[in-house]
Amino acid sequence: MCTKNVFWSTTDPMKQFQLGKGPSVLLSQHKNSRKRLSLVSVVSCVGSVLDLLDHLQHIRKVMDFQISPGNLDSTIQPKSSLMNKFCVVLGTRPEIIKLSGIIKCLEAAKKGFFIIHTNQHYTEQLDAVFFQELKLVKPKYNLGVGSATPGAQTGKMLALTEEVLMQDYPDIVIVHGDTNSALAGALAAGKLNIPVAHVEAGLRSYDRTMPEELNRILVDHTANYLFAPTLAAKTILLGEGISGEKILVTGNTIVDAVFDNLQTAEDKSGILSELGLQCNSYILLTTHRTENTQSRKCLEGIVHGALLVCQALHKRVIFPVHPKTKKALENLNITIPENICLIEPVGFLTFWFWRKCTSHLD
């Protein structure tokens, strides 16, 4: 069930941001309440955006991004007078999972919204299965970008996303995390003076060799509303000179994705028997980040480490292998021991149930 945000005593959305209260307080008060906890991040993010959009013209004037017909080319004027029109830009399985609660909440609130899917992840196992399992409305726009070098992929996403936004002009664009899709969505919206809401803002690794690090920094500094999962993330944003009025601590929407799908995940238990497995009889391995898959030393070390754990615990390793990782294993000619069972990628709910029943290596 989706409800209006009730975490603040004031109806002024700008004061809500200034207060810096709400979800972080609720989390400490309801540590033992799964039901309440599962609603915190989604209701916080969506509720605050709903409040903001209810006062959209006022907010735009206060924050100096009023869209004026005199300031924009006639070709990119809003084509609809509908207010409270959301656009959700996504492209990878983590985004689909973590934005699922927000998408459902927008749908339940009967707000006008549409989804742009860049197809950064585009296989059945990494894309369609997640929309099916999580019972999400299908994207209105599928950009079909697919795989490419980081610059080419991001550039193509940016151009195609801008084209959609110019045609189907929303009041606000919601992006998540640190993917190329999030960066393209934020930049396309920002250049059209469309407010950007960034879910999971303020995370930093301080490792500029990670492709995601530059993305998350640029998205944070483009966004008008930053939904930080923790107080630590908010502190990072403040330290980078971002106004506290733009930041709200909401918790992490993965909490909602897990609790909202507990029963459905339990129904996936039969898949274990198909592999001849029982709970606690195996080790689950996943690895796909670029820094782990580009280097032979790193990837070979992960495989060797998994084998050592496997031998020490006398358990098999189940490895749902990402297409990128599979390709790296083949290109680097890394031998997989018999104790490590490579299988095709699985959906979020299946993986979550398997993880619940075992140890997990990442």
Secondary structure by P-SEA (a helix, b strand, c coil): ccccccccccccaaaaaaacccaaaaaaaccccaaaaaaaaaaaaaaaaaaaaaaaaaaaaaacccccccccccccccccccccbbbbbbccaaaaaaaaaaaaaaaaacccbbbbbccccccccccaaaaaaacccccccccccccccaaaaaaaaaaaaaaaaaaccccbbbbccccaaaaaaaaaaaaaccbbbbccccccccccccaaaaaaaaaaaaccccccccaaaaaaaaaaccccccccccccaaaaaaaacaaaaaaacccccccccccccbbbbbbbcccccccaaaaaaaaaaaaaaaaaacbbbbbbccaaaaaaaaaacccccccbbbbccccaaaaaaaaaaccccc
